[in-house]
Amino acid sequence: MTTDIETTYHCNGVTLCAQTFGDAADPAVLLIHGACASMLWWEDELCRRIAAAGRFVVRYDQRDTGRSSSFPAGAPGYGLRDLAADAVALLDALGIDSAHVVGRSMSGGVALVLGVDHPTRVRSLTLVSTTTGELPMGDLDTPPDPDPRDPAAVVDHLVAVLRAYAGGSPHFDEDATRVLATADVARTRDLRATLVNHFAMDFDGPRGGGFTDLRTPTLVVQGELDPVFPPHHGEALRDAIPGARLVVLPDSGHEVLEPAWDRFVAALAEHTS
């Protein structure tokens, strides 16, 4: 098994930084993270475990995260459809006809657009810690945004947010989270844009319908303790998608943290077989 170095691709009029794990001859799994999160939050070891299950793993920085293109802070000028078009263009650049798409949190919306508007490019969908958008979010107490000119303050902010997102999960490891947050901040082009633009973009959704119109095999993964989208969000998502299956991760919050990786990878491997 090999791990490629980070590579920059020019896709859909933007620059996307991506990395692959495993054998390109294996079925592709495209990992798309949520708001403000670069590809680093699909941790290296998690990607290696998915690859070891016989999958060619692709992770990438979406717009306004990591080393991909940045847009004016507060005025990104793009929407979910653009992020989905980026994903399709990245598959084209990598020579991948279709992939098993995994969308986490906000990027459940990106995955929905891919599944409805680009169905020939999607072999299956896995929706992690996300929502139909019809239920209220959990009552979450998060700190105000830090000064983006102070990288140390941004790291502290990320650690605090992810502690809150853990929902009291025993899986939360503050030291490991700080190491990852420090690496993420160090490689981010524009921290100000990263902190705000995914919340300021257009949540336009697919042109061809909604969750009930998906005809792609879909797995819903939900954390038992998720304070952002509590468990009834996962249940509603499963019920909205024809034939969808729900897997609940015990003792897990909004993120899929290391103690839950074995169960998550097993469920993903089964779903994408």
Disulfide bonds with the S-S distance in Angstrom:
none
